[in-house]
């Protein structure tokens, strides 16, 4: 059974993130968190979940056909796509270390301590580069690649999303 403080932490994470909805099923309990328009979080809790539930039919969405372009729109040439900036071209050769979960990013093991890594540091696949705290659990994030840290993309104490880039590393 999930503890109340665990549910509160999930609510807080959803409320502080850009997620609009989260569904968790653990130990026979299903919790569905959904953020409303004003940023409020509703929490319907369903006790115990039946092992075999019939599949719900998918909602059918009707769409309107796009209006036909006017003569004025047809005569305009298409806008050229801007060329990628040089920073984007450089980023293609860099490896992104991404967050494996939603949580709070910490660059050091404790307040006032030196950061795990900073730009210019060499890392190996097992080098701890930061901590992501989720539900009072401090998860060490490893580089998973050998190379040189080029840039730290997030600030200390910032809320990060699943898959959000945290560091750029120039692979060796």
Backbone as a ProteinNet text record, in pm:
[ID]
protein_1_A
[PRIMARY]
XXXXXXXXXXXXXXXXXXXXXXXXXXXXXXXXXXXXXXXXXXXXXXXXXXXXXXXXXXXXXXXXXXXXXXXXXXXXXXXXXXXXXXXXXXXXXXXXXXXXXXXXXXXXXXXXXXXXXXXXXXXXXXXXXXXXXXXXXXXXXXXXXXXXXXXXXXXXXXXXXXXXXXXXXXXX
[TERTIARY]
84.3	0	89.6	57.9	133.4	109	212.7	202.6	151.4	88.2	31.8	139.7	257.7	363.6	411.3	407.5	445.3	345.1	217.6	113	127.8	154.9	175.1	292.7	401.5	518.7	485.1	406.5	365.2	281.7	190.2	106.7	194.5	291.2	380	462	513.1	592.3	508.9	385.9	299.1	264.7	235.7	197.7	311.8	436.2	551.3	606.9	562.6	615.5	521.3	563.7	479.3	389.5	397.4	308.8	164.7	72.8	-67.5	-139	-77.9	-145.1	-41.7	-68.1	19.5	-67.3	-42.9	-115.6	-14.2	-34.1	56.6	-25.1	25.8	-39.3	65.1	41.4	137.5	63.2	100.8	48.7	-103.9	-167.1	-311.5	-387.8	-317.9	-382.9	-344.7	-445.3	-417.9	-449.7	-352.6	-369.6	-356.5	-452.2	-452.9	-449.8	-337.8	-323.3	-343.3	-427.3	-454.5	-456.3	-373.1	-363.5	-473.2	-548.1	-654.1	-598.4	-685.3	-644.6	-576.9	-617.1	-559.7	-438	-388.4	-271.5	-305.6	-433.8	-473.3	-459.3	-442.5	-425.9	-541.7	-614.6	-720.2	-665.7	-704.9	-649.5	-758.8	-810.5	-902	-820.7	-848.5	-778	-875.3	-835.6	-920.5	-860.2	-936.2	-889.5	-942.7	-898.2	-803.5	-841.5	-738.6	-755.3	-781.2	-884.1	-912.8	-803.6	-763.7	-654.7	-691.1	-817.4	-857.6	-970.5	-937.2	-1037.6	-1060.8	-1186.5	-1209.7	-1153.7	-1102.5	-1045.6	-1156.1	-1126.5	-1223.3	-1207.3	-1318.3	-1304.3	-1241.2	-1157.4	-1090.2	-1191.6	-1169.3	-1259.3	-1237.1	-1345.1	-1337	-1347.9	-1251.2	-1249	-1283	-1381.7	-1417.8	-1343.4	-1288.6	-1213.6	-1279.6	-1267.3	-1320.3	-1213.2	-1250.6	-1149.5	-1093.8	-966	-900.9	-963.6	-982.9	-1041.8	-947.1	-1004.2	-923.8	-851.5	-725.7	-651.1	-715.4	-708.8	-763.5	-664.2	-708.1	-620.9	-501.1	-520.8	-409.4	-305.7	-350.9	-258.2	-183.6	-248.8	-183.2	-75	-93	4.4	128.8	123	239.1	338.4	466.5	566.2	583.3	622.9	644.1	762.4	751.6	860	978.1	1100.1	1216.2	1240.9	1287.2	1319.4	1455.5	1469	1596.9	1702.7	1825.9	1937.5	1967.1	2009.4	2038.8	2155.4	2146.9	2254.7	2378	2494.5	2618.5	2621.4	2558.7	2554.8	2478.8	2371.3	2295.4	2379.5	2460.6	2545.2	2648.2	2705.8	2802.9	2736.4	2610	2539.9	2514.8	2509.8	2484.2	2593.9	2716.9	2828.9	2844.2	2760.7	2771.3	2668.8	2707.7	2617.6	2541	2411.3	2328.9	2308.6	2339.9	2304.4	2167.8	2067.8	1930.2	1883	1780.5	1723.5	1639.7	1663.1	1584.2	1449.9	1420.6	1297	1262.7	1143.5	1101.8	1153.4	1212.4	1262.9	1336.5	1411.2	1489	1635.9	1699.7	1839.7	1931	2033.1	2136.3	2272.6	2355.1	2486.5	2593	2565.6	2662.9	2598.5	2681.5	2626.1	2557.8	2593.4	2530	2550	2466.6	2480.5	2619.5	2679.6	2811.6	2927.3	2901	3006.8	3039.4	3157.1	3194.2	3100.5	3069.9	2981.6	3048.3	2965.5	3018.5	3107.5	3056.7	3133	3103.1	3195.2	3175.7	3233.4	3201.2	3253.7	3406.3	3455	3597.9	3641.8	3559.7	3594.1	3581.5	3671.4	3665.3	3577.4	3493.1	3406	3421.9	3388.9	3383	3238.5	3202.1	3062.7	3008.3	3094.7	3046	3066.8	3104.4	3121.2	2984.3	2963.5	2839.4	2848.7	2747.9	2749.6	2653.2	2550.3	2453.6	2364.7	2272.5	2169.6	2035	1938.2	1800.1	1717.4	1656.3	1573.6	1429.9	1373.8	1233.8	1173.3	1069.1	998.7	1094	1180.8	1276.6	1383.8	1395.4	1502.5	1603.3	1730.3	1836.1	1903.1	1881.4	1929.1	2052.8	2165.2	2288.7	2277.8	2307.2	2301	2443	2468.8	2602.6	2610.9	2733.1	2756.3	2720.5	2745.2	2717.8	2796.4	2896.2	2979.8	3112.9	3219.5	3349.4	3363.8	3416.5	3436.3	3458.3	3438.9	3458.8	3326.2	3293.5	3170.8	3187.6	3095.3	3100.8	3012	2892.2	2796.7	2701.3	2668.9	2563.7	2439.8	2331.3	2212.9	2105.6	2118.1	2016.8	2082.3	2002.9	2050.5	2030.8	2113.9	2102.6	1967	1897.4	1767.1	1650.9	1679	1573.8	1497.1	1365.6	1281.9	1308.4	1336.1	1363.7	1259.8	1237.8	1140.8	1212.3	1136.6	1190.1	1242.1	1365.1	1423.4	1480.6	1473.2	1526.9	1679.3	1743.8	1890.2	1945.2	2046.6	2108.8	2249.2	2324.5	2463.5	2488.6	2585.7	2637.6	2780.4	2812.7	2944	3001.8	3127.3	3197.3	3259.7	3206.3	3257.3	3402	3474.6	3613.7	3618.9
-116.9	0	124.2	219	343.5	424.5	489.5	574.6	712.3	782	913.5	1011.9	1007.5	1101.3	1074.6	948.3	916.7	976.8	968.8	1026.7	1177.7	1239.3	1385.2	1426.6	1350.4	1381.7	1371.9	1269.9	1257.5	1378.1	1419.9	1536.6	1659.8	1677.2	1793	1791.2	1674.6	1664.1	1697.8	1647.8	1678.1	1826.5	1881.2	2022.3	2114.1	2079	2163.1	2136.6	2032.1	1997.8	2045.6	2020.8	2054.8	1938.1	1828.6	1715	1757.9	1706.4	1736.7	1618.2	1499.2	1380.3	1273.5	1196.4	1087.4	977.5	853.3	740.1	640.5	598.6	505.9	390.1	268.3	149.6	71.6	52.3	-18.5	-89.6	-212.8	-290.2	-293.3	-307.6	-320.4	-189.4	-76.8	54.5	133.6	196.9	280.1	424.3	513.6	656.3	729.1	814.3	892.4	1039	1108.5	1250.2	1328.1	1431.2	1511.3	1657.1	1737.9	1879.7	1953.8	2038	2117.7	2241.7	2322.7	2443.1	2543.6	2551.7	2649.7	2595.5	2477.4	2420.2	2333.5	2309.3	2223.9	2078.5	1992.6	1850.4	1775.6	1698.6	1614.8	1474.1	1404.5	1273.6	1171.6	1109.2	998.4	873.1	810.3	689.8	574	471.3	354.8	240.2	179.3	69.3	-59.3	-165.9	-246.6	-262	-275.8	-287.6	-433	-457.8	-594.2	-638.2	-762.4	-812.6	-813.7	-843.7	-846.1	-747	-636.6	-536.3	-535.4	-526.9	-521.8	-392.1	-401	-284.1	-184.9	-56.5	47.9	84.7	105.4	143.7	281.5	298	425.9	529.9	651.6	761	795.3	815.5	850.5	1001.5	1061.2	1206.1	1244.1	1330.5	1375.1	1503.4	1511.7	1630.3	1695.9	1826.4	1902.5	1908.8	1899.8	1912.5	2054.1	2065.4	2195.9	2278.7	2409.8	2493.2	2504.5	2516.1	2527.6	2661.9	2665.6	2790.4	2890.3	3016.3	3121.4	3149.6	3223.8	3258.3	3338.3	3423.7	3504	3415.2	3313.1	3223.3	3137.1	3096.7	3012.1	3088.2	3220.6	3296	3330.5	3321.7	3353.2	3237.6	3268.6	3160.9	3116.1	2992.6	2938.7	3010.3	3034.1	3100.5	3004.5	3055	2966.6	2925.1	2804	2754.7	2811.6	2869.9	2926.2	2817.3	2852.2	2758.6	2734.7	2614.1	2587.4	2673.3	2715.3	2795.3	2708.5	2770.5	2694.1	2616.8	2667.8	2596	2464.1	2465.3	2343	2240.8	2285.9	2195.8	2132	2211	2156.2	2055.6	2082.2	1994.8	1856.9	1846.4	1716.5	1616.6	1663.6	1575.2	1547.6	1608	1592.5	1492.3	1421.1	1325.5	1398.3	1376.8	1437	1335.5	1375.8	1295.6	1346.6	1258	1299.2	1246.1	1309.2	1267.3	1140.9	1037.9	915.3	922	1037.5	1048.9	1195.4	1219.2	1352.1	1371	1485.2	1510.1	1642.1	1659.5	1781.4	1752.3	1837.1	1821.6	1883.4	1807.3	1859.4	1831.6	1935.9	1922.1	1874.1	1874.8	1835.8	1738.5	1659.8	1562.8	1625.7	1749.2	1821	1970.1	2052.5	2197.7	2245.5	2331	2385.7	2300.5	2176.3	2087.7	2120	2076.7	2093.8	2011.6	2061.4	1984.4	1853.7	1755.7	1628.7	1652.2	1728.3	1761.4	1905.2	1963.5	2097	2095.6	2195.8	2198.3	2186	2099.2	2074	1946.5	1891.7	1768.2	1648.2	1551.1	1423.8	1328	1252.6	1154.7	1018.7	915.1	778.9	732.7	618.5	575.2	560.6	530.5	512.3	634.7	748.6	871.7	928	955.2	1018.6	1166	1215.6	1353.7	1443.4	1383.7	1462.2	1368	1429.4	1355	1409.2	1319.4	1360.2	1302.4	1392.4	1350.6	1333.9	1218.8	1191.5	1119.3	1176.4	1117.2	1085	1179.5	1169	1062.5	1012.6	919.6	995.1	986.9	1056.6	957.2	977.4	885.7	943.6	871.5	915.1	886.2	987.1	973.4	962	857.5	833.7	883.8	912.6	970.4	873.1	744.1	640.2	657.8	747.7	770	828.5	800.8	861.5	987.6	1091.6	1215.5	1333.3	1452.9	1577	1651	1693.4	1769.9	1905.6	1938.8	2064.9	2168.7	2125.8	2222.8	2154.4	2227.1	2185.6	2262.6	2192.4	2254.2	2296.2	2256	2290.4	2351.9	2423.2	2489.2	2397.5	2416.8	2340.3	2367	2260.7	2273.8	2284.4	2279	2292.3	2161.9	2171	2054.7	2010.2	1881.7	1829	1724.3	1707.6	1613.3	1486.2	1380.4	1257.7	1287.8	1245.8	1263.3	1401.7	1492.7	1628.5	1623.7	1687.1	1690.9	1766.1	1706.1	1766.7	1818.5	1740.4	1774.7	1747.1	1819.4	1788.1	1740.2	1624.3	1564.3	1540.8	1579.7	1552.9	1414.7	1314.8	1177.3	1165.2	1071.8	1046.4	944.7
0	0	0	-84	-88.4	37.4	85.5	203.1	161.8	255.2	226.8	182.4	245.8	207.3	64.1	19	-118.2	-217	-181.7	-267.3	-271.4	-155	-151	-238.6	-234.5	-317.1	-465.8	-504.5	-644.8	-685.5	-597.6	-627	-644.4	-555.2	-561.9	-691.4	-730.3	-853.6	-976.1	-982	-1096.3	-1097.7	-979.5	-970.6	-1014	-981.7	-1013.7	-1153.1	-1219	-1350.9	-1460.8	-1583.9	-1698.6	-1736.7	-1660	-1685.4	-1660.5	-1739.4	-1715.9	-1652.5	-1660.8	-1611.4	-1576.9	-1470.3	-1429.7	-1371.4	-1412.1	-1357.7	-1303.4	-1177.6	-1111.7	-1059	-1081.6	-1028.6	-951.4	-820.8	-737	-625	-600.7	-489.5	-484.9	-600.5	-607.2	-595.5	-598.5	-590	-714.6	-774.6	-891.9	-856.4	-883.4	-857.2	-989.4	-1018.6	-1142.1	-1102.9	-1133	-1102.5	-1230.9	-1224.7	-1342.9	-1302.7	-1371.2	-1340.5	-1414.7	-1343.4	-1403.2	-1469.1	-1527.3	-1599	-1506.6	-1381.3	-1289.9	-1217.3	-1255.3	-1191.5	-1071.7	-1046.1	-935.1	-977.3	-879.5	-907.8	-844.1	-924.4	-868.5	-853.8	-748.1	-718.6	-694.8	-800.2	-776.6	-742	-630.3	-589.1	-598.9	-670.9	-687.7	-608.7	-520.9	-439.9	-496	-456.9	-530.6	-678.1	-756.5	-901.1	-935.8	-1013.7	-1058.6	-1154.1	-1144.7	-1228.5	-1375.9	-1406.9	-1547.5	-1567.9	-1630.6	-1660.7	-1810.3	-1853.3	-1996.6	-2053.7	-2174.2	-2239.7	-2272.7	-2248.3	-2280.3	-2426.6	-2497.6	-2637.8	-2648.2	-2747	-2768.8	-2812.9	-2766.9	-2804.8	-2951.3	-3021.7	-3162.8	-3172.7	-3238.2	-3250.7	-3393.4	-3408.3	-3541.1	-3570.9	-3690.8	-3728.1	-3847.4	-3854.5	-3966.1	-4074.3	-4201.3	-4305.7	-4305.6	-4341.4	-4345.6	-4457.4	-4432.8	-4537.8	-4657.1	-4774	-4895.4	-4894	-4940.9	-4941.4	-5038	-5000.7	-5086.2	-5198.1	-5297.4	-5410.6	-5360.9	-5260.2	-5207.4	-5140.9	-5064.5	-4998.1	-5098.3	-5206.5	-5306.2	-5381.4	-5399.4	-5477.1	-5396.4	-5261.4	-5178.5	-5184.5	-5201.6	-5196.3	-5051.4	-5034.3	-4899.8	-4835.3	-4704.6	-4631.4	-4624.4	-4647.6	-4639.5	-4494.6	-4477.1	-4344.2	-4305.7	-4184.7	-4146.8	-4133.2	-4166.3	-4155.5	-4007.6	-3970.3	-3829.8	-3781.7	-3657.1	-3599.3	-3581.5	-3573	-3559.2	-3429.1	-3322.6	-3194.7	-3211.3	-3292.5	-3315.7	-3391.1	-3485.6	-3562.5	-3470.8	-3378.3	-3284	-3190.7	-3151	-3058.4	-3117.5	-3251.3	-3314	-3281.5	-3258.1	-3229.5	-3080.5	-2997.1	-2853.1	-2802	-2697.9	-2632.4	-2522.8	-2515.5	-2410.5	-2299.3	-2177	-2060.1	-2018.4	-2018.2	-1990.9	-1855.8	-1803.8	-1676.5	-1696	-1616.2	-1629	-1556.7	-1493.7	-1415.6	-1392.8	-1344.2	-1301.1	-1159.4	-1131.6	-997	-989.3	-881.2	-858.6	-883.6	-965.3	-1005.6	-899.2	-859.1	-769	-830.2	-840.5	-903.6	-806.2	-675.7	-574.7	-476.2	-405.1	-311	-190.1	-157.1	-46.6	-66.2	-3.7	-20.3	22.7	-58.3	-28.6	-76.6	-118	-166.6	-311.9	-355.9	-496.1	-583.9	-705.8	-795.2	-837.2	-871.9	-920	-1041.9	-1140	-1260.6	-1300.5	-1375.7	-1432.1	-1573.2	-1655.7	-1792.4	-1792.4	-1880.8	-1891.4	-1821.8	-1732.6	-1661.4	-1754.7	-1736.8	-1809.3	-1729.6	-1801.3	-1737.4	-1804.7	-1728.6	-1781.2	-1766	-1825.2	-1816.6	-1674.2	-1577.2	-1440.1	-1351.4	-1408	-1330.8	-1292.6	-1163.3	-1117.6	-1155.1	-1228.3	-1275.1	-1196.6	-1132.8	-1056.1	-977.5	-903.1	-830.3	-875.3	-897.2	-920.9	-807	-729.9	-616.9	-662.5	-631.8	-663.2	-543.4	-487.7	-373.6	-258.3	-225.8	-114.9	-138	-259.6	-295.1	-379.4	-342.5	-413.9	-508.7	-637.9	-741.1	-808.1	-798.3	-863.9	-1012.6	-1094.5	-1239.5	-1291.3	-1370.3	-1425.4	-1568.9	-1612.8	-1745.6	-1858	-1840.8	-1940.5	-2069.9	-2072	-2189.3	-2141.1	-2214	-2183.6	-2265.7	-2204.9	-2277.9	-2186.4	-2243.3	-2169.8	-2157.2	-2034.8	-2011.7	-2079.4	-2169.1	-2242.2	-2175.2	-2131.7	-2077.4	-1980.4	-1872	-1778.8	-1820.8	-1852.2	-1911.4	-1811.3	-1684.5	-1584.5	-1461.8	-1384.4	-1263.4	-1142.9	-1041.6	-918.4	-853.5	-812.6	-748.5	-845.4	-976.1	-1077.6	-1091.6	-1112.6	-1140	-1283.1	-1302.4	-1436.5	-1473.1	-1601.5	-1655.9	-1702.5	-1720.9	-1778.1	-1918.9	-1948.2	-2081.7	-2106.6	-2010.4	-2028.6	-2028.9	-2127.8	-2129.5	-2008.4	-1942.4	-1825.3	-1856.2	-1935	-1967.6	-2115.8	-2171.7	-2305.4	-2285.6	-2345.1	-2331.8	-2470.3	-2490.1	-2616.3	-2601.1	-2674.2	-2659.3	-2707.3	-2646.1	-2686.8	-2797.7
[MASK]
++++++++++++++++++++++++++++++++++++++++++++++++++++++++++++++++++++++++++++++++++++++++++++++++++++++++++++++++++++++++++++++++++++++++++++++++++++++++++++++++++++++++++++

